[in-house]
Amino acid sequence: RVLTKHVIVPRPEEQAANPRSRSAKLRCAEKV
């Protein structure tokens, strides 16, 4: 089942600390 309705994008401070995280998009899903 899907835990998040939308794609999670890194916070601005996370992007500043980790430049590669700018393109990261996290879809949280759980295998049952």
mmJSON file of the N, C-alpha and C atoms, coordinates in Angstrom:
{"data_MODEL":{"atom_site":{
"group_PDB":["ATOM","ATOM","ATOM","ATOM","ATOM","ATOM","ATOM","ATOM","ATOM","ATOM","ATOM","ATOM","ATOM","ATOM","ATOM","ATOM","ATOM","ATOM","ATOM","ATOM","ATOM","ATOM","ATOM","ATOM","ATOM","ATOM","ATOM","ATOM","ATOM","ATOM","ATOM","ATOM","ATOM","ATOM","ATOM","ATOM","ATOM","ATOM","ATOM","ATOM","ATOM","ATOM","ATOM","ATOM","ATOM","ATOM","ATOM","ATOM","ATOM","ATOM","ATOM","ATOM","ATOM","ATOM","ATOM","ATOM","ATOM","ATOM","ATOM","ATOM","ATOM","ATOM","ATOM","ATOM","ATOM","ATOM","ATOM","ATOM","ATOM","ATOM","ATOM","ATOM","ATOM","ATOM","ATOM","ATOM","ATOM","ATOM","ATOM","ATOM","ATOM","ATOM","ATOM","ATOM","ATOM","ATOM","ATOM","ATOM","ATOM","ATOM","ATOM","ATOM","ATOM","ATOM","ATOM","ATOM"],
"id":[1,2,3,4,5,6,7,8,9,10,11,12,13,14,15,16,17,18,19,20,21,22,23,24,25,26,27,28,29,30,31,32,33,34,35,36,37,38,39,40,41,42,43,44,45,46,47,48,49,50,51,52,53,54,55,56,57,58,59,60,61,62,63,64,65,66,67,68,69,70,71,72,73,74,75,76,77,78,79,80,81,82,83,84,85,86,87,88,89,90,91,92,93,94,95,96],
"type_symbol":["N","C","C","N","C","C","N","C","C","N","C","C","N","C","C","N","C","C","N","C","C","N","C","C","N","C","C","N","C","C","N","C","C","N","C","C","N","C","C","N","C","C","N","C","C","N","C","C","N","C","C","N","C","C","N","C","C","N","C","C","N","C","C","N","C","C","N","C","C","N","C","C","N","C","C","N","C","C","N","C","C","N","C","C","N","C","C","N","C","C","N","C","C","N","C","C"],
"label_atom_id":["N","CA","C","N","CA","C","N","CA","C","N","CA","C","N","CA","C","N","CA","C","N","CA","C","N","CA","C","N","CA","C","N","CA","C","N","CA","C","N","CA","C","N","CA","C","N","CA","C","N","CA","C","N","CA","C","N","CA","C","N","CA","C","N","CA","C","N","CA","C","N","CA","C","N","CA","C","N","CA","C","N","CA","C","N","CA","C","N","CA","C","N","CA","C","N","CA","C","N","CA","C","N","CA","C","N","CA","C","N","CA","C"],
"label_alt_id":[null,null,null,null,null,null,null,null,null,null,null,null,null,null,null,null,null,null,null,null,null,null,null,null,null,null,null,null,null,null,null,null,null,null,null,null,null,null,null,null,null,null,null,null,null,null,null,null,null,null,null,null,null,null,null,null,null,null,null,null,null,null,null,null,null,null,null,null,null,null,null,null,null,null,null,null,null,null,null,null,null,null,null,null,null,null,null,null,null,null,null,null,null,null,null,null],
"label_comp_id":["ARG","ARG","ARG","VAL","VAL","VAL","LEU","LEU","LEU","THR","THR","THR","LYS","LYS","LYS","HIS","HIS","HIS","VAL","VAL","VAL","ILE","ILE","ILE","VAL","VAL","VAL","PRO","PRO","PRO","ARG","ARG","ARG","PRO","PRO","PRO","GLU","GLU","GLU","GLU","GLU","GLU","GLN","GLN","GLN","ALA","ALA","ALA","ALA","ALA","ALA","ASN","ASN","ASN","PRO","PRO","PRO","ARG","ARG","ARG","SER","SER","SER","ARG","ARG","ARG","SER","SER","SER","ALA","ALA","ALA","LYS","LYS","LYS","LEU","LEU","LEU","ARG","ARG","ARG","CYS","CYS","CYS","ALA","ALA","ALA","GLU","GLU","GLU","LYS","LYS","LYS","VAL","VAL","VAL"],
"label_asym_id":["A","A","A","A","A","A","A","A","A","A","A","A","A","A","A","A","A","A","A","A","A","A","A","A","A","A","A","A","A","A","A","A","A","A","A","A","A","A","A","A","A","A","A","A","A","A","A","A","A","A","A","A","A","A","A","A","A","A","A","A","A","A","A","A","A","A","A","A","A","A","A","A","A","A","A","A","A","A","A","A","A","A","A","A","A","A","A","A","A","A","A","A","A","A","A","A"],
"label_entity_id":["1","1","1","1","1","1","1","1","1","1","1","1","1","1","1","1","1","1","1","1","1","1","1","1","1","1","1","1","1","1","1","1","1","1","1","1","1","1","1","1","1","1","1","1","1","1","1","1","1","1","1","1","1","1","1","1","1","1","1","1","1","1","1","1","1","1","1","1","1","1","1","1","1","1","1","1","1","1","1","1","1","1","1","1","1","1","1","1","1","1","1","1","1","1","1","1"],
"label_seq_id":[1,1,1,2,2,2,3,3,3,4,4,4,5,5,5,6,6,6,7,7,7,8,8,8,9,9,9,10,10,10,11,11,11,12,12,12,13,13,13,14,14,14,15,15,15,16,16,16,17,17,17,18,18,18,19,19,19,20,20,20,21,21,21,22,22,22,23,23,23,24,24,24,25,25,25,26,26,26,27,27,27,28,28,28,29,29,29,30,30,30,31,31,31,32,32,32],
"pdbx_PDB_ins_code":[null,null,null,null,null,null,null,null,null,null,null,null,null,null,null,null,null,null,null,null,null,null,null,null,null,null,null,null,null,null,null,null,null,null,null,null,null,null,null,null,null,null,null,null,null,null,null,null,null,null,null,null,null,null,null,null,null,null,null,null,null,null,null,null,null,null,null,null,null,null,null,null,null,null,null,null,null,null,null,null,null,null,null,null,null,null,null,null,null,null,null,null,null,null,null,null],
"Cartn_x":[0.837,0.0,0.873,0.326,1.091,0.905,2.015,1.942,1.778,2.304,2.235,1.415,0.648,-0.212,0.574,1.632,2.387,3.871,4.637,6.076,6.738,7.65,8.364,9.638,9.794,11.017,11.814,13.139,13.987,13.719,13.917,13.769,14.925,14.733,15.8,17.124,17.081,18.337,18.993,18.18,18.716,19.38,18.785,19.354,20.679,20.77,22.007,23.129,22.772,23.775,24.15,23.18,23.414,22.866,23.714,23.269,22.586,23.02,22.427,20.983,20.597,19.246,18.204,18.664,17.708,16.854,17.457,16.73,16.035,16.223,15.652,14.168,13.403,11.977,11.637,11.039,10.802,9.322,9.027,7.659,7.675,6.992,7.023,5.955,6.376,5.429,5.825,4.842,5.087,4.588,5.442,5.025,4.27,3.147,2.343,2.632],
"Cartn_y":[-1.19,0.0,1.241,2.317,3.557,4.388,4.878,5.647,7.133,7.584,9.015,9.24,10.299,10.6,11.286,11.985,12.761,12.447,12.952,12.731,13.643,13.079,13.854,14.421,15.725,16.358,16.894,16.928,17.375,18.823,19.121,20.491,21.34,22.659,23.554,23.372,23.188,23.015,21.685,20.703,19.413,19.553,20.359,20.578,21.326,22.234,22.994,22.092,21.171,20.284,19.169,18.746,17.65,18.022,18.552,19.026,17.94,16.688,15.614,15.346,15.784,15.504,16.362,17.336,18.205,17.415,16.395,15.63,14.418,14.24,13.067,13.266,12.231,12.249,10.919,10.992,9.78,9.436,8.244,7.737,6.627,6.852,5.897,4.834,3.591,2.496,1.354,0.578,-0.51,-1.806,-2.8,-4.097,-4.855,-5.405,-6.144,-7.629],
"Cartn_z":[0.0,0.0,0.0,-0.519,-0.634,0.63,1.171,2.413,2.15,1.026,0.731,-0.519,-0.513,-1.653,-2.767,-2.397,-3.381,-3.257,-4.188,-4.195,-3.174,-2.403,-1.392,-2.01,-1.931,-2.432,-1.248,-1.379,-0.262,0.13,1.407,1.894,1.376,1.335,0.839,1.574,2.879,3.62,3.263,2.944,2.516,1.152,0.29,-1.037,-0.94,0.026,0.19,0.707,1.6,2.175,1.196,0.383,-0.549,-1.919,-2.783,-4.105,-4.932,-4.759,-5.553,-5.161,-3.964,-3.482,-4.186,-4.988,-5.674,-6.653,-7.266,-8.269,-7.648,-6.36,-5.707,-5.446,-5.786,-5.48,-4.835,-3.682,-2.917,-2.91,-3.402,-3.306,-2.267,-1.179,-0.089,-0.302,-0.367,-0.532,0.396,0.813,1.737,1.12,1.102,0.574,1.649,1.277,2.244,2.085],
"occupancy":[1.0,1.0,1.0,1.0,1.0,1.0,1.0,1.0,1.0,1.0,1.0,1.0,1.0,1.0,1.0,1.0,1.0,1.0,1.0,1.0,1.0,1.0,1.0,1.0,1.0,1.0,1.0,1.0,1.0,1.0,1.0,1.0,1.0,1.0,1.0,1.0,1.0,1.0,1.0,1.0,1.0,1.0,1.0,1.0,1.0,1.0,1.0,1.0,1.0,1.0,1.0,1.0,1.0,1.0,1.0,1.0,1.0,1.0,1.0,1.0,1.0,1.0,1.0,1.0,1.0,1.0,1.0,1.0,1.0,1.0,1.0,1.0,1.0,1.0,1.0,1.0,1.0,1.0,1.0,1.0,1.0,1.0,1.0,1.0,1.0,1.0,1.0,1.0,1.0,1.0,1.0,1.0,1.0,1.0,1.0,1.0],
"B_iso_or_equiv":[0.0,0.0,0.0,0.0,0.0,0.0,0.0,0.0,0.0,0.0,0.0,0.0,0.0,0.0,0.0,0.0,0.0,0.0,0.0,0.0,0.0,0.0,0.0,0.0,0.0,0.0,0.0,0.0,0.0,0.0,0.0,0.0,0.0,0.0,0.0,0.0,0.0,0.0,0.0,0.0,0.0,0.0,0.0,0.0,0.0,0.0,0.0,0.0,0.0,0.0,0.0,0.0,0.0,0.0,0.0,0.0,0.0,0.0,0.0,0.0,0.0,0.0,0.0,0.0,0.0,0.0,0.0,0.0,0.0,0.0,0.0,0.0,0.0,0.0,0.0,0.0,0.0,0.0,0.0,0.0,0.0,0.0,0.0,0.0,0.0,0.0,0.0,0.0,0.0,0.0,0.0,0.0,0.0,0.0,0.0,0.0],
"pdbx_formal_charge":[null,null,null,null,null,null,null,null,null,null,null,null,null,null,null,null,null,null,null,null,null,null,null,null,null,null,null,null,null,null,null,null,null,null,null,null,null,null,null,null,null,null,null,null,null,null,null,null,null,null,null,null,null,null,null,null,null,null,null,null,null,null,null,null,null,null,null,null,null,null,null,null,null,null,null,null,null,null,null,null,null,null,null,null,null,null,null,null,null,null,null,null,null,null,null,null],
"auth_seq_id":[1,1,1,2,2,2,3,3,3,4,4,4,5,5,5,6,6,6,7,7,7,8,8,8,9,9,9,10,10,10,11,11,11,12,12,12,13,13,13,14,14,14,15,15,15,16,16,16,17,17,17,18,18,18,19,19,19,20,20,20,21,21,21,22,22,22,23,23,23,24,24,24,25,25,25,26,26,26,27,27,27,28,28,28,29,29,29,30,30,30,31,31,31,32,32,32],
"auth_comp_id":["ARG","ARG","ARG","VAL","VAL","VAL","LEU","LEU","LEU","THR","THR","THR","LYS","LYS","LYS","HIS","HIS","HIS","VAL","VAL","VAL","ILE","ILE","ILE","VAL","VAL","VAL","PRO","PRO","PRO","ARG","ARG","ARG","PRO","PRO","PRO","GLU","GLU","GLU","GLU","GLU","GLU","GLN","GLN","GLN","ALA","ALA","ALA","ALA","ALA","ALA","ASN","ASN","ASN","PRO","PRO","PRO","ARG","ARG","ARG","SER","SER","SER","ARG","ARG","ARG","SER","SER","SER","ALA","ALA","ALA","LYS","LYS","LYS","LEU","LEU","LEU","ARG","ARG","ARG","CYS","CYS","CYS","ALA","ALA","ALA","GLU","GLU","GLU","LYS","LYS","LYS","VAL","VAL","VAL"],
"auth_asym_id":["A","A","A","A","A","A","A","A","A","A","A","A","A","A","A","A","A","A","A","A","A","A","A","A","A","A","A","A","A","A","A","A","A","A","A","A","A","A","A","A","A","A","A","A","A","A","A","A","A","A","A","A","A","A","A","A","A","A","A","A","A","A","A","A","A","A","A","A","A","A","A","A","A","A","A","A","A","A","A","A","A","A","A","A","A","A","A","A","A","A","A","A","A","A","A","A"],
"auth_atom_id":["N","CA","C","N","CA","C","N","CA","C","N","CA","C","N","CA","C","N","CA","C","N","CA","C","N","CA","C","N","CA","C","N","CA","C","N","CA","C","N","CA","C","N","CA","C","N","CA","C","N","CA","C","N","CA","C","N","CA","C","N","CA","C","N","CA","C","N","CA","C","N","CA","C","N","CA","C","N","CA","C","N","CA","C","N","CA","C","N","CA","C","N","CA","C","N","CA","C","N","CA","C","N","CA","C","N","CA","C","N","CA","C"],
"pdbx_PDB_model_num":[1,1,1,1,1,1,1,1,1,1,1,1,1,1,1,1,1,1,1,1,1,1,1,1,1,1,1,1,1,1,1,1,1,1,1,1,1,1,1,1,1,1,1,1,1,1,1,1,1,1,1,1,1,1,1,1,1,1,1,1,1,1,1,1,1,1,1,1,1,1,1,1,1,1,1,1,1,1,1,1,1,1,1,1,1,1,1,1,1,1,1,1,1,1,1,1]
}}}
